[in-house]
């Protein structure tokens, strides 16, 4: 049996490397505004993207280039030039949405396989056959598809690869084809600049055209305000069912604009779930425990197992996003000898160590800190000193500080240090209520 691929997001070069180190078989990302994520597209240039492709290929991993925007007439020549540049980097596939761009890509780069973006909304064998005849070799199915429909497509087209989303943000609109952001802010979702208007709190009004009267429909505080805020997809508990079907070739994680911690933790959890299933064991509770450490909008198993009209729990109406169970304290550099602060950290702190897939540590106790293996097979670091590579010493160090802090021993590159979210809040003197206010203020600034 061919082992299913685990596909992770690569929002920039660092996150690409993290995804691979935490278990991804392949990553997806892109440069420029043509990749449906303008923010992450700007974080890659041609040189860094080529470096990412080389890094992946040296490790036997794949990179798929996102060129899945919908072009205006004025952009057609730009698309041609962009495809030609991407061809020179020798990626493993192009991810494309538009039939016209499919034809363009096959003409300019006939040797690069075409993967059809979820934006094309394929949900049946008939549509899949049309794209297959056009030269598409893999279809990234619409998030609204069912596993039974995937089985029907595979039966009809056994040589067509099928990829499905298993984790990450979902759209209020149909597989991302939304107009709300364009109407309210002029930022066009289908060209990568969505303002996430569906995540905002809305006040509801009723208007009587006969009398001209308008009045606000009152609601309980924080209940029923985020009416379009879809929960995040989480299919980790169904990986066994998905793999048992034998019809899915790739499991995809959403999140090119999300944090390095998200990329690491989610990729690692699904890597463990996949490997465990092939190994004859499967522990859904263990994977879910890790996934719940990340920030999320609440989780739903979405539509793969149940039809959309059968679901009543896919919207998080009371909040835009919530903290996970853990907070990242630090990220170890690629070389493994230093770390950089991501959350207030002080001498005496005891931090959980999250290792990349296959990495190991040895226990040690010296002037900088103590590394030990604790309960449940978890590794811990207790800080005795916080000393920068420059020699500067700190009692505490805060998020955003760019000093590289010396570790007590060499760690695997991109190791993560984290703490319980309650401890993180207490350390900063923040109540849950105050943190919610801060997040709203930050969100408001991001969209101005």
C-alpha positions as CSV (number, residue, x, y, z in Angstrom):
1,X,0.0,0.0,0.0
2,X,1.3,3.4,-1.0
3,X,1.7,5.5,2.2
4,X,-0.4,8.7,2.3
5,X,1.4,12.0,2.0
6,X,1.4,14.6,4.8
7,X,1.3,18.1,3.2
8,X,2.0,21.1,5.4
9,X,2.0,24.9,4.9
10,X,5.2,26.9,4.1
11,X,4.5,30.6,4.8
12,X,8.2,31.5,4.7
13,X,11.6,29.8,4.6
14,X,11.7,29.2,8.4
15,X,8.2,27.6,8.5
16,X,9.1,25.5,5.5
17,X,12.1,24.1,7.3
18,X,10.0,23.6,10.5
19,X,7.3,21.7,8.6
20,X,9.8,19.3,7.2
21,X,11.6,18.8,10.5
22,X,8.3,18.1,12.2
23,X,7.3,15.4,9.8
24,X,5.9,16.8,6.5
25,X,6.4,14.8,3.3
26,X,5.7,17.8,1.2
27,X,5.0,21.6,1.7
28,X,3.1,24.2,-0.3
29,X,3.8,27.9,-0.7
30,X,4.5,30.6,-3.2
31,X,5.8,34.0,-4.0
32,X,3.9,37.1,-5.2
33,X,0.2,38.0,-5.2
34,X,-0.7,35.0,-7.3
35,X,-0.6,32.5,-4.5
36,X,-3.9,33.4,-2.7
37,X,-2.0,34.4,0.4
38,X,-0.4,37.8,-0.2
39,X,1.1,38.1,3.2
40,X,3.0,34.8,3.0
41,X,3.7,35.4,-0.7
42,X,5.6,38.6,0.3
43,X,7.7,36.6,2.8
44,X,9.2,34.6,0.0
45,X,11.3,36.0,-2.8
46,X,12.8,34.0,-5.6
47,X,16.1,33.3,-3.8
48,X,14.5,32.2,-0.5
49,X,11.9,30.1,-2.3
50,X,14.6,28.4,-4.3
51,X,16.5,27.8,-1.1
52,X,13.4,26.2,0.4
53,X,13.0,23.9,-2.6
54,X,16.6,22.9,-2.5
55,X,16.3,22.3,1.3
56,X,13.3,20.1,0.7
57,X,14.8,18.1,-2.2
58,X,18.0,17.5,-0.3
59,X,15.8,15.7,2.3
60,X,13.7,13.8,-0.2
61,X,10.7,16.1,0.4
62,X,8.5,17.9,-2.2
63,X,7.4,21.5,-2.7
64,X,4.2,22.5,-4.5
65,X,3.9,26.1,-5.8
66,X,0.7,27.9,-5.2
67,X,-0.4,29.8,-8.3
68,X,-4.1,29.5,-7.5
69,X,-5.4,33.1,-7.8
70,X,-8.0,34.1,-10.4
71,X,-6.3,36.6,-12.8
72,X,-7.7,39.8,-14.3
73,X,-7.2,40.3,-18.0
74,X,-4.5,42.8,-17.2
75,X,-2.6,40.2,-15.3
76,X,-2.3,37.5,-17.9
77,X,1.2,38.4,-19.1
78,X,2.3,38.7,-15.5
79,X,1.0,35.1,-14.9
80,X,3.0,33.9,-17.9
81,X,6.2,35.5,-16.6
82,X,5.6,34.1,-13.1
83,X,5.0,30.5,-14.3
84,X,8.2,30.7,-16.3
85,X,10.2,31.9,-13.3
86,X,8.7,29.1,-11.1
87,X,9.5,26.5,-13.7
88,X,13.2,27.4,-13.4
89,X,13.1,26.5,-9.7
90,X,12.0,22.9,-10.5
91,X,9.2,22.5,-8.0
92,X,7.2,19.2,-7.8
93,X,3.9,20.6,-8.9
94,X,1.8,23.8,-9.5
95,X,-1.4,24.3,-7.5
96,X,-3.8,26.1,-9.9
97,X,-7.5,27.1,-9.8
98,X,-8.4,28.6,-13.1
99,X,-8.9,26.4,-16.3
100,X,-7.1,29.1,-18.3
101,X,-4.1,29.1,-16.0
102,X,-4.0,25.3,-16.3
103,X,-3.7,25.6,-20.0
104,X,-1.1,28.4,-19.6
105,X,1.0,26.3,-17.2
106,X,0.9,23.2,-19.4
107,X,2.1,25.3,-22.3
108,X,4.9,27.0,-20.5
109,X,6.0,24.2,-18.1
110,X,4.7,20.9,-19.5
111,X,7.0,18.9,-17.3
112,X,5.5,20.3,-14.0
113,X,2.5,18.3,-12.7
114,X,-0.7,20.3,-12.1
115,X,-2.7,20.0,-8.9
116,X,-6.1,21.5,-8.9
117,X,-6.8,23.9,-6.1
118,X,-9.7,23.5,-3.7
119,X,-10.9,26.9,-5.1
120,X,-12.2,24.9,-8.1
121,X,-14.7,23.2,-5.8
122,X,-14.6,19.7,-7.2
123,X,-17.1,17.5,-5.5
124,X,-18.0,14.8,-8.0
125,X,-16.5,12.4,-10.6
126,X,-17.9,14.3,-13.5
127,X,-16.1,17.5,-12.7
128,X,-13.0,15.6,-11.7
129,X,-13.0,13.9,-15.1
130,X,-13.1,17.2,-17.0
131,X,-10.0,18.5,-15.2
132,X,-8.2,15.1,-15.5
133,X,-8.8,15.3,-19.3
134,X,-7.2,18.8,-19.2
135,X,-4.0,17.3,-17.7
136,X,-4.6,17.7,-13.9
137,X,-2.9,14.9,-12.0
138,X,-4.2,15.7,-8.5
139,X,-7.4,17.3,-7.3
140,X,-7.5,19.1,-3.9
141,X,-11.1,18.4,-3.2
142,X,-13.5,21.1,-1.8
143,X,-13.7,21.1,1.9
144,X,-17.4,20.3,1.6
145,X,-16.8,16.9,0.0
146,X,-17.7,13.7,1.7
147,X,-15.5,10.6,2.0
148,X,-18.1,8.6,0.1
149,X,-17.8,11.1,-2.8
150,X,-14.0,10.8,-2.7
151,X,-14.4,7.0,-3.0
152,X,-16.7,7.5,-6.0
153,X,-14.2,9.8,-7.8
154,X,-11.4,7.3,-7.2
155,X,-13.4,4.4,-8.5
156,X,-14.1,6.4,-11.7
157,X,-10.6,7.8,-12.0
158,X,-8.2,5.5,-10.2
159,X,-5.1,7.2,-11.6
160,X,-6.2,10.7,-10.4
161,X,-4.6,11.6,-7.0
162,X,-7.0,13.0,-4.4
163,X,-5.9,15.5,-1.7
164,X,-8.1,16.6,1.2
165,X,-7.8,19.2,3.9
166,X,-7.7,17.7,7.4
167,X,-6.9,20.7,9.6
168,X,-7.1,24.4,9.8
169,X,-9.3,27.4,9.1
170,X,-12.5,27.0,7.2
171,X,-14.4,29.7,5.3
172,X,-18.0,30.9,5.9
173,X,-18.2,30.9,2.1
174,X,-18.0,27.9,-0.2
175,X,-14.4,26.6,-0.1
176,X,-13.1,30.2,0.2
177,X,-15.0,31.7,-2.7
178,X,-16.2,34.7,-0.7
179,X,-17.1,38.3,-1.6
180,X,-17.6,39.8,1.8
181,X,-14.1,41.2,2.2
182,X,-14.2,42.8,-1.2
183,X,-17.5,44.5,-0.5
184,X,-16.5,45.8,2.9
185,X,-12.8,46.7,2.6
186,X,-11.9,46.3,-1.1
187,X,-9.6,43.4,-0.3
188,X,-10.3,40.6,-2.7
189,X,-10.3,37.1,-1.1
190,X,-9.9,35.3,-4.4
191,X,-6.7,37.2,-5.1
192,X,-5.1,36.6,-1.7
193,X,-5.9,39.7,0.3
194,X,-8.9,38.6,2.4
195,X,-9.4,40.8,5.5
196,X,-11.2,37.9,7.4
197,X,-14.4,39.9,7.7
198,X,-16.2,36.7,8.6
199,X,-14.2,36.6,11.9
200,X,-15.5,40.0,13.0
201,X,-18.3,40.6,15.6
202,X,-21.5,41.9,14.0
203,X,-24.4,43.8,15.4
204,X,-27.8,42.8,14.0
205,X,-30.5,45.4,13.1
206,X,-34.0,45.1,11.9
207,X,-35.4,47.8,9.5
208,X,-39.1,48.4,8.7
209,X,-39.2,50.0,5.2
210,X,-42.8,51.2,5.7
211,X,-42.1,53.3,8.8
212,X,-38.4,53.9,8.2
213,X,-37.7,52.5,11.7
214,X,-34.4,50.7,12.4
215,X,-33.7,49.0,15.7
216,X,-30.9,46.9,17.1
217,X,-31.5,43.3,18.0
218,X,-30.0,42.9,21.4
219,X,-28.0,39.8,22.2
220,X,-26.3,38.5,25.3
221,X,-22.7,39.6,25.8
222,X,-20.3,37.5,23.7
223,X,-23.1,35.2,22.6
224,X,-24.2,35.1,18.9
225,X,-22.1,38.0,17.8
226,X,-19.5,36.3,15.5
227,X,-22.2,34.9,13.3
228,X,-20.0,34.0,10.3
229,X,-17.0,32.7,12.2
230,X,-16.4,29.1,11.1
231,X,-14.8,26.8,13.6
232,X,-11.4,25.2,12.6
233,X,-11.4,21.9,10.9
234,X,-9.8,19.1,12.9
235,X,-10.0,15.5,11.4
236,X,-7.2,14.0,13.5
237,X,-9.7,11.6,15.2
238,X,-10.8,10.4,11.7
239,X,-7.3,9.7,10.2
240,X,-7.9,6.0,10.7
241,X,-11.1,6.1,8.9
242,X,-9.6,8.2,6.1
243,X,-6.6,5.9,5.6
244,X,-8.7,2.8,5.8
245,X,-10.7,4.0,2.8
246,X,-7.6,3.7,0.6
247,X,-8.7,6.5,-1.7
248,X,-6.9,9.5,-0.3
249,X,-3.3,10.3,-1.5
250,X,-2.5,13.4,0.5
251,X,-3.7,14.9,3.8
252,X,-3.3,18.7,3.8
253,X,-2.9,21.1,6.7
254,X,-4.1,24.7,6.2
255,X,-2.1,27.7,7.6
256,X,0.5,29.5,5.6
257,X,0.0,32.7,7.6
258,X,-0.1,30.9,11.0
259,X,2.8,30.7,13.5
260,X,5.8,28.5,13.5
261,X,4.4,26.8,16.6
262,X,1.2,26.0,14.8
263,X,3.1,24.5,11.8
264,X,5.3,22.4,14.1
265,X,2.6,21.1,16.5
266,X,0.0,20.3,13.9
267,X,2.4,18.7,11.5
268,X,3.9,16.6,14.3
269,X,0.4,15.5,15.5
270,X,-0.7,14.3,12.1
271,X,2.7,12.7,11.4
272,X,2.2,10.6,14.6
273,X,-1.4,9.8,13.7
274,X,-0.4,8.6,10.2
275,X,2.6,6.6,11.3
276,X,0.6,5.0,14.2
277,X,-2.1,3.9,11.9
278,X,0.3,2.2,9.6
279,X,2.0,0.7,12.7
280,X,-1.3,-0.9,13.8
281,X,-2.0,1.5,16.7
282,X,-4.1,4.7,16.8
283,X,-4.6,7.0,19.8
284,X,-6.9,9.9,18.8
285,X,-6.9,11.3,22.3
286,X,-3.1,11.8,22.2
287,X,-3.2,13.7,18.9
288,X,-6.1,15.9,20.0
289,X,-4.3,16.8,23.2
290,X,-1.5,18.3,21.2
291,X,-3.7,20.0,18.7
292,X,-5.6,21.7,21.5
293,X,-2.4,23.4,22.6
294,X,-2.7,25.7,19.6
295,X,-4.9,28.8,19.2
296,X,-8.2,27.9,17.5
297,X,-11.7,29.0,16.8
298,X,-13.1,25.9,18.3
299,X,-12.8,22.6,16.5
300,X,-15.2,20.8,14.2
301,X,-14.9,17.6,12.1
302,X,-16.5,19.6,9.3
303,X,-18.1,17.8,6.3
304,X,-16.0,14.8,5.3
305,X,-17.9,12.5,7.6
306,X,-21.2,14.4,7.8
307,X,-23.0,16.4,5.1
308,X,-23.2,20.2,5.6
309,X,-26.9,20.1,6.2
310,X,-26.4,17.6,9.0
311,X,-24.0,19.9,10.9
312,X,-25.2,22.4,13.5
313,X,-21.8,23.0,15.3
314,X,-19.6,24.5,12.6
315,X,-19.7,28.2,13.7
316,X,-18.0,29.8,16.8
317,X,-20.6,32.5,17.4
318,X,-19.3,33.6,20.8
319,X,-15.7,34.5,20.0
320,X,-13.3,35.1,17.1
321,X,-10.4,32.9,18.4
322,X,-9.4,31.4,21.6
323,X,-6.1,30.5,23.3
324,X,-5.0,26.9,23.2
325,X,-3.8,25.1,26.3
326,X,-0.2,26.2,25.9
327,X,1.9,29.3,25.1
328,X,5.2,29.2,23.1
329,X,8.0,30.5,25.3
330,X,10.9,30.2,22.8
331,X,12.0,28.8,19.5
332,X,15.4,27.1,19.2
333,X,17.4,28.3,16.2
334,X,18.3,26.0,13.2
335,X,21.8,25.5,14.6
336,X,20.5,24.2,17.9
337,X,22.8,26.1,20.3
338,X,20.6,29.2,21.1
339,X,16.9,30.2,21.5
340,X,14.9,33.3,21.0
341,X,12.1,34.5,23.3
342,X,8.5,34.3,22.2
343,X,6.9,35.0,25.7
344,X,8.2,36.4,28.9
345,X,10.7,34.0,30.4
346,X,12.7,34.2,33.6
347,X,15.5,32.5,35.5
348,X,14.0,29.5,37.3
349,X,11.2,28.9,34.7
350,X,10.6,25.2,33.9
351,X,9.6,24.8,30.2
352,X,8.3,21.8,28.3
353,X,10.5,20.8,25.3
354,X,8.8,19.9,22.1
355,X,11.1,18.0,19.8
356,X,11.0,17.6,16.0
357,X,10.0,14.2,14.7
358,X,12.7,11.6,15.3
359,X,14.9,13.9,17.4
360,X,16.4,13.0,20.8
361,X,18.0,14.7,23.8
362,X,20.3,13.7,26.7
363,X,19.7,14.7,30.3
364,X,22.2,17.3,31.5
365,X,22.6,19.7,34.5
366,X,25.0,22.6,34.3
367,X,25.3,26.3,35.1
368,X,22.8,27.3,32.3
369,X,20.1,24.9,33.1
370,X,18.8,21.4,33.7
371,X,17.4,19.1,30.9
372,X,15.5,16.1,32.2
373,X,13.0,13.5,31.0
374,X,9.8,13.7,33.1
375,X,6.5,12.0,33.2
376,X,4.7,10.7,30.1
377,X,7.9,10.8,28.2
378,X,8.0,14.6,28.1
379,X,11.3,16.6,28.2
380,X,11.8,19.6,30.4
381,X,14.2,22.5,30.7
382,X,14.7,24.4,33.9
383,X,16.6,27.7,33.3
384,X,19.4,28.6,35.8
385,X,20.8,31.4,33.7
386,X,19.6,33.5,30.8
387,X,22.8,34.5,29.0
388,X,22.9,35.9,25.4
389,X,25.6,34.8,23.0
390,X,27.0,38.4,23.4
391,X,27.6,37.7,27.1
392,X,24.7,39.9,28.4
393,X,22.8,38.3,31.2
394,X,19.1,38.7,32.1
395,X,16.8,37.9,35.0
396,X,13.9,37.9,32.6
397,X,13.6,38.3,28.8
398,X,10.5,39.4,26.9
399,X,8.8,38.5,23.6
400,X,10.4,40.2,20.6
401,X,13.9,40.4,22.2
402,X,16.4,39.5,19.4
403,X,19.1,38.2,21.7
404,X,20.2,34.7,21.0
405,X,20.1,32.9,24.4
406,X,22.6,30.1,25.1
407,X,21.2,26.6,25.8
408,X,22.7,24.3,28.4
409,X,23.4,21.8,25.7
410,X,22.9,21.4,21.9
411,X,19.2,20.9,21.0
412,X,17.8,19.7,17.7
413,X,17.2,22.6,15.4
414,X,13.7,24.3,15.6
415,X,12.9,22.7,19.0
416,X,10.1,24.5,20.8
417,X,9.9,25.5,24.4
418,X,6.4,26.0,25.8
419,X,4.4,26.4,29.0
420,X,0.8,26.0,30.2
421,X,-1.3,28.9,29.1
422,X,-2.5,29.6,32.7
423,X,1.1,30.0,33.8
424,X,1.8,32.3,30.8
425,X,-1.2,34.5,31.7
426,X,-0.2,34.7,35.4
427,X,3.4,35.5,34.5
428,X,2.2,38.6,32.5
429,X,-0.4,39.5,35.1
430,X,-3.2,39.1,32.6
431,X,-6.7,37.8,33.2
432,X,-8.5,35.9,30.5
433,X,-10.8,38.9,30.1
434,X,-7.9,41.3,29.6
435,X,-6.3,39.0,27.0
436,X,-9.5,38.9,25.1
437,X,-9.6,42.7,24.9
438,X,-5.9,42.8,23.8
439,X,-6.7,40.3,21.0
440,X,-9.6,42.5,19.8
441,X,-7.4,45.6,19.8
442,X,-4.6,43.8,17.9
443,X,-7.1,42.4,15.3
444,X,-8.5,45.9,14.8
445,X,-5.0,47.3,14.1
446,X,-4.3,44.4,11.7
447,X,-7.3,45.3,9.5
448,X,-6.9,49.1,9.5
